[in-house]
Amino acid sequence: MSESFKPFLLTYDGSGDFHTLKRYEERNGYEAARHAITEMEPADVTEVVLKSGLRGRGGAGFPAGRKWQFVPGKDKVPGPRYLVVNADESEPGTFKDQALLAQDPHMVIEGAVIAAYAIGVEMIYLYIRGEMPQETVILQKAVDEALAAGHLGEGLYDTDVRVDVTIHRGAGAYICGEETALLTSIEGDRGYPKIKPPFPAVEGLFGQPTIINNVETLANVPHILIHGAEWYRSMGTEQSPGSKIFGLSGHMKNRGLFELPLGVNLLTLLNDENLGGGPWQDLPFKAVIPGGSSVPVLAADELDVNMDFESLEAAGTMLGSAGVIAMDESVDMMDALYNLARFYHHESCGQCTPCREGSGWVERILHRFHEGRGREEDLQLLLDISDQMAGKTICPLADALAMPVKSHVMKFKEDFLKHTGGEIPRAVPPSSWAVG
């Protein structure tokens, strides 16, 4: 970790008006948007973002500039195109986007305006999770301020560019964090994921080309436009450049959000006195989920790993949303997995049989373990069910449960065996039912 690194996304100073336009403009707010729209061609804006190496911060890590390039020209697909800001943050252990929206909404709006200009969008839909009522109020006020000050609307900065923002509140479905389910929700339908292709960049919202970007992804864009691609690449690693907001929760002394260059070592993140501060009750760490609850868990002997996309993939897990959940020796990993299984079963939309039936089956098996009635052979059954769920559904929700199941069972088998041996009630045969 570089000693000279200074956070540029998390600069909140604790003051009550930090989120206002006045305070944002004091920090040169909207200068990047003005520069892009008045002095650059849309393709040049995309090229700068592409050269910076900015990768999506919602979990998948796909290069943002390359994603923008997928939008076909209006000569090929006439009509409007849309930018959708994915603020439906609902991954357990993840709370970075909520903080950005509450503390610095104009930074997100400016990033969205720049992206909209780059891809020829006049309407931005900002899809915010229904459980963020306070952030919705703050965001709406920021949109109103930006519109009144000429940072949104028609004739931006005395040009013929127009960009508007519509805030759309979700209703609390985890599945709507998946981009195609999010789009169907905006369209007024039930939030069901769609089979791809066609991909949203070609046929998305209302059947038109659509780009979906995460809140944190767009928050990076104004800084890249102001400081340049090389500045951004000076942080992080060659393949994972820039900074990342890490959300620390669980059994560590310091919990919260920390912005650091990508590639920081996980042990440093957990134990540095200015970061996680080490285990909160001085019990050793037993396991850590490095990227939100849907990624494979790391055992205590696997924690010496760098927090970037490639290093974590090589370690058999994922950076995901960088929601780091630490668990010490007091945690029963069977109970931890049971808690996750109940969540993912509840949030399955039910469209795909492997997810709908598999998540319920996993929960029922883990419920037996929870009651002390598990069987050792159930561990192999859990692995088999996970194999039949992963990669066999329209969206990755089935994988989001299958990956934790496999990693928990394979790495912490003894925690499951402690819950075996109890008597399993036998079903009452129909012939013994009373009639009449």
WORA-V509284 format. One line per field, one symbol per residue. phi: phi as a letter, one per 30 degrees, with the letter a starting at -180 (. if undefined). A space follows every 50 residues. Layout:
# WORA-V509284
phi: ???
This chain:
# WORA-V509284
phi: .ddddbebccceciddcedddeddddcididddddddcbbdedddedddd ddiececdkdideddddddddddddcbdjdbbcccdccdbdejbaddedd ddcbddddddedddddddciccbcccccdddcddddddddddddddddci cbjcidhiccdbbcbccbddcjcedddddddddddddjcddcdcdcddde dcbbdhicebccbdededdddeddddcjddedddcicecbdjcbdcccbj dbdcckcbcbdejdddddedcedccdiiedcidddcabcdbjddcedcde dcddbdcbeddddddibbdhcidcccbcdddddddddeddddddddcddi dceededddddedddddddecicdbeddddddddddddcdibbdbddddd cdddedddddcbedddddccjddceddddedcddbj
